[in-house]
Amino acid sequence: MVAEFEESSKRTYAEHSIALAGLWCVLPVLLFLQPGCVGDGRDAYRAYDLGAAEPTVASAIEASGGLDAWRNIGRIRANVLMTIYENGGQAYVNSQMHDLDVNAGKLTVRAATAARTWQATCTSSGGFSLSGASALGRLSPERLQAAMSLVLHRVTGPLNLLSSRERPLGQENISSDGRRLVRVKVDGDADKAIAYYFDAVGGMLRMVTSGSEDPGQAGTVTVYSYQTLANGMEFPRKLRVVRTGQHLLVGQPEVMEVEYTEVTVE
């Protein structure tokens, strides 16, 4: 993913759109959120091939509100402050309105700059549309698409593991920065996810790695912090994307940060 962020300015928009269509815009919500597909409560997870990771994945989804709650969501709207870091640490900061249609797997972003307003939509099927591109300033359309597609995947979190595109390969107990975690390695597109890291107690998703976990490679770590919504569900307060560290999993160089406020659920 870091390579896409860093090299995007060197590629044409058409080339990058083709590459990203199969890499990022994957949010298989229709498969696992349709009511009536499986039973209620913990029994619902038996319909999926989660293997030894089933209790961990189930605990994570239940801790964030439960499978039934996610099934019944129509749209999630929020004010968002998105920061994308360029080479050398320079930041592109933009206040946005996000409209996530969970069941349709579609994220629409609206924002304004000094020039004019722009609007972009990314879908789970790989679609991307943008109006008002001239208002983006130094942010290229391909980098915006990569950022939106990452958000679309990460906001769904452990629900991705109920799809056929990402399958758990097993789990192990680890310790990171003094926190006890359960690492669930996944099979699928490594550019989207290599492993999910859950709290050993409580079950909340804390990190997702992609690209590579080896030091010095083009890997990233998405770090989650949460807020409790009015309906009792847990939703990200902040998604912080950093490069994989040289000595610790979570490194220092920032890639992107997405902060949510005034989140409403319909």
C-alpha positions in Angstrom: 0.0 0.0 0.0 2.9 2.4 0.8 4.2 1.9 -2.7 0.8 2.9 -4.1 0.8 6.1 -2.0 4.4 7.0 -2.8 4.5 6.1 -6.5 1.0 7.2 -7.5 2.2 10.5 -8.8 4.5 8.7 -11.3 1.7 6.7 -12.8 -1.2 7.7 -15.0 -4.6 7.9 -13.6 -5.9 5.1 -16.0 -3.1 2.8 -15.0 -3.6 3.3 -11.3 -7.4 2.9 -11.5 -7.0 -0.5 -13.1 -4.5 -1.6 -10.5 -6.6 -0.4 -7.6 -9.9 -1.9 -8.9 -8.9 -5.3 -7.8 -6.8 -4.3 -4.7 -8.7 -2.0 -2.5 -12.3 -1.6 -3.3 -13.4 -4.8 -1.7 -16.1 -4.6 0.9 -18.2 -7.7 0.6 -21.0 -6.5 2.9 -23.8 -7.9 0.8 -22.6 -11.4 1.4 -22.5 -11.3 5.2 -24.9 -8.6 6.2 -28.1 -9.9 4.5 -30.7 -10.7 7.1 -31.7 -14.4 7.3 -28.5 -15.8 5.8 -27.5 -17.4 9.1 -28.8 -17.7 12.7 -28.7 -15.2 15.5 -26.0 -14.7 18.2 -22.8 -16.8 18.3 -24.5 -19.6 16.3 -24.4 -17.2 13.3 -20.7 -17.6 12.9 -20.8 -21.4 12.5 -21.9 -20.8 8.9 -18.5 -19.4 8.0 -15.2 -21.2 7.6 -13.4 -19.4 10.4 -11.6 -22.4 11.9 -9.8 -21.9 15.2 -10.3 -18.1 14.9 -14.1 -18.4 15.1 -14.3 -17.4 18.8 -11.9 -14.4 18.3 -13.7 -13.1 15.2 -17.1 -13.6 16.8 -16.0 -11.8 20.0 -14.7 -8.8 17.9 -18.0 -8.4 16.0 -20.1 -8.8 19.1 -18.0 -6.3 21.0 -18.5 -3.7 18.3 -22.3 -4.1 18.4 -23.1 -7.6 17.1 -23.8 -9.1 13.7 -27.5 -8.3 13.8 -26.8 -4.6 14.4 -24.4 -4.4 11.4 -27.0 -6.2 9.3 -29.6 -3.6 10.1 -27.5 -0.5 9.4 -28.6 1.5 6.3 -26.1 4.3 6.2 -23.3 5.7 8.4 -22.6 9.4 8.1 -19.8 11.4 9.7 -17.6 14.5 9.6 -14.1 13.4 8.8 -10.7 15.0 9.0 -8.4 13.1 6.5 -4.7 13.6 6.6 -2.5 12.1 3.9 1.2 12.4 4.3 3.5 12.9 1.4 7.2 12.0 1.1 9.2 14.1 3.5 6.3 14.4 6.0 4.3 17.2 4.2 0.6 16.6 4.9 -2.5 17.1 2.9 -5.4 17.9 5.3 -9.0 18.0 4.2 -12.3 18.2 6.1 -14.9 15.9 4.5 -18.3 14.5 4.9 -18.5 10.7 4.6 -21.6 8.7 3.6 -21.1 5.0 4.0 -23.9 2.8 2.5 -23.1 -0.5 4.3 -25.4 -2.8 2.5 -24.5 -1.4 -0.9 -20.8 -1.4 -0.1 -20.4 2.3 -1.2 -18.5 5.2 0.3 -19.3 8.7 -0.9 -17.0 11.6 0.2 -17.8 15.3 -0.2 -15.5 18.1 0.5 -14.6 21.7 -0.4 -11.4 23.6 -0.9 -10.7 27.2 -1.6 -11.2 26.5 -5.3 -14.5 24.6 -5.3 -16.3 21.5 -4.0 -15.6 17.9 -5.0 -17.3 14.6 -4.6 -16.0 11.0 -5.0 -17.6 7.6 -4.7 -15.8 4.2 -4.3 -17.7 0.9 -4.4 -17.0 -2.6 -3.2 -17.1 -3.8 -6.8 -14.1 -1.6 -7.7 -15.9 1.4 -9.1 -14.7 4.9 -8.6 -16.1 8.2 -9.8 -15.0 11.8 -9.1 -16.5 15.2 -9.9 -14.8 18.5 -9.4 -11.3 17.0 -9.6 -9.7 20.4 -10.1 -10.6 21.2 -6.5 -8.4 18.5 -5.1 -5.3 20.7 -5.3 -2.1 18.7 -5.0 -4.0 15.5 -4.1 -4.2 13.3 -7.2 -7.4 11.4 -8.0 -5.5 8.1 -7.8 -4.3 8.8 -4.3 -7.8 9.8 -3.2 -9.1 6.6 -4.6 -6.5 4.6 -2.7 -7.3 6.4 0.5 -11.1 6.0 0.1 -10.7 2.3 -0.7 -8.5 1.7 2.3 -11.1 3.4 4.6 -13.9 1.3 3.0 -12.0 -1.9 3.9 -10.8 -0.9 7.4 -14.1 0.5 8.7 -15.7 -2.9 8.2 -12.9 -4.5 10.2 -13.6 -8.1 11.4 -16.6 -8.4 9.1 -14.2 -8.8 6.2 -13.4 -12.2 7.7 -16.9 -13.5 7.0 -16.3 -13.1 3.3 -14.8 -15.6 0.8 -12.0 -13.1 -0.1 -10.3 -13.2 3.3 -10.0 -16.5 5.3 -8.4 -16.9 8.7 -5.4 -19.3 8.6 -5.1 -19.6 12.4 -4.3 -17.5 15.4 -1.6 -17.0 18.0 -1.3 -15.1 21.2 1.3 -12.3 21.2 2.3 -9.2 23.1 2.8 -5.8 21.5 3.8 -2.7 23.5 2.7 -4.4 26.7 -0.8 -5.3 25.3 -1.9 -8.9 25.0 -3.3 -9.5 21.5 -4.5 -12.3 19.4 -3.0 -12.3 15.9 -5.2 -13.8 13.2 -3.3 -14.4 9.9 -5.5 -14.3 6.8 -5.3 -15.8 3.3 -6.2 -13.4 0.5 -4.8 -10.2 -1.0 -1.8 -9.2 1.1 -2.1 -5.6 -0.2 -5.3 -5.4 1.7 -4.6 -7.5 4.8 -1.9 -9.9 6.2 -3.2 -10.2 9.7 -5.7 -8.8 12.2 -4.8 -8.1 15.8 -7.5 -8.3 18.4 -7.5 -7.6 22.2 -7.0 -10.8 24.1 -9.5 -9.5 26.6 -12.6 -7.8 25.2 -12.0 -8.8 21.6 -11.8 -5.4 19.9 -9.8 -5.1 16.7 -6.7 -3.0 17.3 -4.6 -3.3 14.2 -4.5 -4.6 10.7 -1.3 -5.2 8.7 -0.9 -5.2 5.0 1.8 -5.4 2.3 4.5 -6.9 4.6 5.3 -7.2 8.3 9.0 -7.5 7.6 11.1 -4.5 8.7 12.1 -2.2 5.8 9.6 -3.6 3.4 6.6 -1.8 1.9 4.2 -2.7 4.7 1.7 -0.7 6.7 -0.1 -1.0 10.0 -3.6 0.5 10.6 -4.1 1.3 14.2 -7.7 1.7 15.6 -9.1 3.8 18.4 -12.9 3.7 19.0 -15.9 5.7 20.1 -19.3 4.5 21.4 -22.2 5.7 19.2 -25.6 6.7 20.4 -27.0 3.2 19.5 -24.3 1.5 21.6 -22.2 0.3 18.7 -18.4 0.8 18.6 -17.1 2.7 15.6 -13.6 3.9 14.8 -12.8 7.3 16.3 -9.5 7.3 14.4 -7.7 5.2 11.8 -4.0 5.8 11.9 -1.9 4.2 9.1 1.8 4.0 9.6 4.7 2.1 8.0 5.9 -1.1 9.6 8.7 -0.4 12.0 12.3 -1.5 12.0 12.2 -2.9 15.5 8.5 -2.7 16.5 5.5 -3.6 14.4 4.1 -0.1 14.6 6.6 2.3 13.1 6.9 6.1 13.2 6.5 7.3 9.6 2.8 8.3 9.1 1.0 7.4 5.9 -2.6 8.5 6.6 -4.9 9.4 9.4 -8.7 9.5 9.4 -10.6 11.0 12.3 -14.4 10.7 12.7 -16.7 13.0 14.5 -20.5 13.5 14.7 -21.1 9.9 13.5 -24.8 9.0 12.9 -26.3 5.7 12.0 -29.5 5.1 10.0 
